[in-house]
Amino acid sequence: MSDLKPVGEFGSAEWCEACGKAGAKMLRDADLPADTVWGFSETYLFPPERMLTGGREISAFHFMVKDGECSGGDGAPEECLALDGFQVSAVWGSICNQSRAIYDKEGQKQRGADEGVMYKDIIEYVGRKDLWGSKGGSAQSMNWPPLIGVAVNVGQGFHNIAASMQMPSPEYKGLPVTEKLVPIFSEMTEEQKKYFLKLLAIDL
C-alpha cells in the first residue's frame, strides 16, 4: 500500500473514480470466466454539499463485469445497478471516518463491533430503533460469488486499497474514535452528540 496515495475524501468524485477503477482492475486481473456477470455499487446518502459540485448528482462509485468486460468509476449507473452483486446505499456520515482504517479480517470484525456499540448508544439517546425511517441506507443485493470474493481480496484487498486512497474529512476532527476510527458516541459531549446526529441526518 506504500505506492497508494490519498486522492480525495470519502465519497468525493476523485476518490470514487479511483475506487471504481481499482475494483475493475482487480476483476480484470482475476481473469474471470467469460460468462461472469456481477456488479458492485455504493451510494452515499446525505453527503456534504462539497461532494456534489460541478453538476455531480450523487456520491457513489461502482465496478462491474459483464459481457467479458470489466469497468468501473464514479457514479452508480443503471447498467450496474441492474446486475446481481453487491448494491448498497449508506448514510455518508455513518461510515465515512472508519472507512479510512486499514485492517485484516479480525480488524473488520472489530470495526463491525465498534459500529454496533455506536448505533446502540445512538438508539438509546434518541429513544427509537428506527433512526432514519425511509431515508436510511438499504441493500438491494449482497451476493459475493467465490471467484469474485477471491478477486477483490488479492493482496491487501479492495477495502484497504480504497482506504489508502481516502483523505480525512474535517467533520470528524476532535470527535472521540476507536482504534478502527469508529466514532464513540458515548464519549462525545452533548454538543458533539447533536452535531454528530445532524451529520448522520438523524432527527431528534
N, C-alpha and C positions, 0 to 999 in steps of 0.2 A: 504493500500500500504506500510505500515511500515515494513512488512515482506519481501518485494521485494527489492533486491539489484541489482545495475548495474552489468551486466555480460560482456558487451562488447560495442564497438562503433556501431553506426547505420550502418547496412549492413555487420557487421563482422560475421564470421561463428558462433561465440559463441552467439551473440545476435539473429541472425536469427534462430538458432536451438532452443533457449529458446522461442522465439516468436511463432514459429510453434507449439511447444509442448503445449504452453499455449493456443493457439487458438483451438487446437484439444481437449484439456481438457474441454474448455468451450462448445464445441459442444457435447462432450460425457456427460457432466453433465446435458445438456438440455434434455436428453432422447428423442431425436427426433424420429419421425415416422421411421419405419424400411426401408421405401422406399425413404427416403430423399437422394438426390444426389446434392452435391454443393461443389464448390472449391474456395479457396482464394489463390492468389499469388501476391506478389510484387517483381518486379525485378528492381534493381537499376543500372542505366546506368552511365558509366564513374566514377566508384568508385576509390578511391585512390588505388594504387598498393598493399598496405599492406592488402587490403581486399581479394586479390586473391593469397595468398600464399599457399603453401602446395598442389598444384595441383587443387585448387578450381577454377572453370571456370567462375562462375557468382556469383554476390552478390544478393541473393534472399532468400525468405522464403515462406512457404506455409502451409496451413492446409485444410483438406477436409473431407467429409463424403460420403461414397459410400459402397453399399452392407452391410449396417449396421455397418460399421467400421469407426472410426474417427482416423485420423492420421495427422501428420504434422512434420515439421522440416526445416532444411536448404535446399536451392535449390528450383527449380520450375520444378518438374518432369512432363513429358508429360501426365502422368495419371491424374494429377491435372489440367493442362492447357486445357485438352480436355473437362473439365466439365463446365457447365454453373455456373456462380457465379461472383466473383469479381477478375478479372485477369488484372492487370495493370503493366506498367513499367514507371519509372520516373527517371529523372536525379538526381543522388545521391546528388549533391551539392545544388540542388534547394529545397530540403525538409529535409535534414539531421538535421540541428540545431533545427528547430521548432518542430521536432518530439519528442524532449525531454520535451516539455511543457505539463504540466498536466492541463486538462481543462474539463469543462462540455459542454453542447450543445451551450451555449452562447459563451464560450471560443473558441469552434470550429468555430463558425461564425466569431469571431474576427480574428482568425488565417487566415481564408479564405480572409477576407477583407484586412488584412495586406499583404498577398501574392499578392492580386490584385494590391495593390499600388506598391509593389516591381516590378512586371512584367511591369506595366505601365511605371515606371521610367526607367527600362532597355530598353524597346522598344523605348522610346524617345531618350535614349542615343545612341543606336546602329543604330537607324533610319530605323528599319524594324519591322514588326509584327511577321514574321516567324523567330523565334530565332534559331531554330535548323534544319530546313528543314526536311529531312527524318531521322535525327539522334535522334530526341527527343522522349519523352515518348509516350505511347499510352494506350488505354483502349480496351482490347479485349472483356471484358464483365463487367458489373457493376450491377448485379442483386442481390438484397438483399430480399429474401422472408421473410415475417413477423416472422416466427419462428426462422430463422437464426438471424435476427436483434435483437430479444429478447435475444437469446443465447449469443451473443457477447457483449451485454450491461449489463449483470448481474453484480452487484456490482459496482466497479469502471469502468468497461468497458474494452474492449480489448485494445483500444488506450492507456489508462492510465497505464495498465499493461506493455505494450511494452515500454512506455516512462520511467517508473520507472526502467526498466532493461537496459536502454541506458546510456552509458558513454559519456561525452562530447568529441567532436572531435576537435583537435588542430587547424584545418583550420579556425575556426570562432573566435579564440581568438583575441580580440581587435577590432572586427567589431561592428558597432552600430546595435543594435537589438531592436525590440519592446518587450512589456511585454510578448508576446507569442513566443519570441525568433526568430521571422522572421527578417532576415537581412534588414536593412534600406538603400537601395541603394543610395537614395538622400543625405544621411548624410555621405557617405563614401568619403574619399579623392580620388583624381584622381588615385593614386597608388592602393588604396584599390579596386576601381571600376574595374580596369584592372585585378587585382588579382582575384576578385570575378567572373568576366566573364570567366576567364580561368578555375576556379573551376567548373563552370557550363557548360564548353565546348561550350561556345557561341563565335563564331568568330566575330571579329570586321570588 
